[in-house]
């Protein structure tokens, strides 16, 4: 298989997974899209390494995260504010039968999304890869260059924080 | 429905002790949203709903990325090789200059050569008259030609029909 056809069949299809990770880190759709594009080019430029890789997916996710973190650092140094992304679509839950209930439900999902966005980046990324993408601790550790135990700790803290803040707001309001 | 199992899973989920399969069970459970779900459980539904969000990139993303790859390595479309008809004159045009130069050299060289030879073979009127007389003697010329032809007749082999060659006629 030529490099370009491998790129088309095995790397380009990872775009949405990379996009969601980039979006989780940058919290901005345009930035996230730029990140994925840059990631794709970087992965292409390192094509001589492909054959040595255990997982091309983990490789792409690692590059994506690093590109996203770089972008955030640059944005910070330029003192530009990062807009909160409104791009995570509202989930439509079937059990929320009437429109009013659906709206309330949407607000709650939106609240969770915001709370996740407020987590430290490591916790956010761990949560994204585990709870949204369904990855094993081992794979997340590989992507982030930390131990499995550290991944677990980050996920534990993220879930605890989300739970506490969410229930607090639900019960007592903001 | 017994929600004990789900409650137990939830507890373990928040302690980061669930497996991927168990987390999938929780997701599916909350996505289905049972009618009689207790309030304690239902409050966690938005959490798992938020995890289900799948924002995606636009359809044109692939083409934009591929367009950025170096074109010499990645021809997006196979390079078109167009057949171009070139007329003979067009094809030979680069040689026209050289041909003209050769022609000039030949002309000039010939002219010089001619004038030089003219100098060396110059004869005076008497010599010229002698030659003329000698070569114009008709009977002598006739005899010479007749002798030559007679000789030639004996020397030159007659043409052999081609099929006789195939049948060993040369033997």
Boltz contact constraints between the chains, C-beta under 6 A:
constraints:
  - contact:
      token1: [A, 4]
      token2: [B, 74]
      max_distance: 6.0
  - contact:
      token1: [A, 12]
      token2: [B, 62]
      max_distance: 6.0
  - contact:
      token1: [A, 15]
      token2: [B, 57]
      max_distance: 6.0
  - contact:
      token1: [A, 15]
      token2: [B, 61]
      max_distance: 6.0
  - contact:
      token1: [A, 16]
      token2: [B, 56]
      max_distance: 6.0
  - contact:
      token1: [A, 16]
      token2: [B, 57]
      max_distance: 6.0
  - contact:
      token1: [A, 19]
      token2: [B, 57]
      max_distance: 6.0
  - contact:
      token1: [A, 37]
      token2: [B, 65]
      max_distance: 6.0
  - contact:
      token1: [A, 40]
      token2: [B, 65]
      max_distance: 6.0
  - contact:
      token1: [A, 41]
      token2: [B, 68]
      max_distance: 6.0
  - contact:
      token1: [A, 44]
      token2: [B, 69]
      max_distance: 6.0
  - contact:
      token1: [A, 87]
      token2: [B, 55]
      max_distance: 6.0
  - contact:
      token1: [A, 88]
      token2: [B, 53]
      max_distance: 6.0
  - contact:
      token1: [A, 88]
      token2: [B, 55]
      max_distance: 6.0
  - contact:
      token1: [A, 89]
      token2: [B, 53]
      max_distance: 6.0
  - contact:
      token1: [A, 91]
      token2: [B, 49]
      max_distance: 6.0
  - contact:
      token1: [A, 91]
      token2: [B, 52]
      max_distance: 6.0
  - contact:
      token1: [A, 93]
      token2: [B, 33]
      max_distance: 6.0
  - contact:
      token1: [A, 93]
      token2: [B, 49]
      max_distance: 6.0
  - contact:
      token1: [A, 94]
      token2: [B, 33]
      max_distance: 6.0
  - contact:
      token1: [A, 95]
      token2: [B, 33]
      max_distance: 6.0
  - contact:
      token1: [A, 108]
      token2: [B, 46]
      max_distance: 6.0
  - contact:
      token1: [A, 109]
      token2: [B, 46]
      max_distance: 6.0
  - contact:
      token1: [A, 109]
      token2: [B, 49]
      max_distance: 6.0
  - contact:
      token1: [A, 109]
      token2: [B, 50]
      max_distance: 6.0
  - contact:
      token1: [A, 112]
      token2: [B, 46]
      max_distance: 6.0
  - contact:
      token1: [A, 112]
      token2: [B, 47]
      max_distance: 6.0
  - contact:
      token1: [A, 112]
      token2: [B, 50]
      max_distance: 6.0
  - contact:
      token1: [A, 113]
      token2: [B, 50]
      max_distance: 6.0
  - contact:
      token1: [A, 131]
      token2: [B, 51]
      max_distance: 6.0
  - contact:
      token1: [A, 132]
      token2: [B, 51]
      max_distance: 6.0
  - contact:
      token1: [A, 134]
      token2: [B, 20]
      max_distance: 6.0
  - contact:
      token1: [A, 152]
      token2: [B, 16]
      max_distance: 6.0
  - contact:
      token1: [A, 155]
      token2: [B, 16]
      max_distance: 6.0
  - contact:
      token1: [A, 156]
      token2: [B, 16]
      max_distance: 6.0
  - contact:
      token1: [A, 159]
      token2: [B, 14]
      max_distance: 6.0
  - contact:
      token1: [A, 163]
      token2: [B, 14]
      max_distance: 6.0
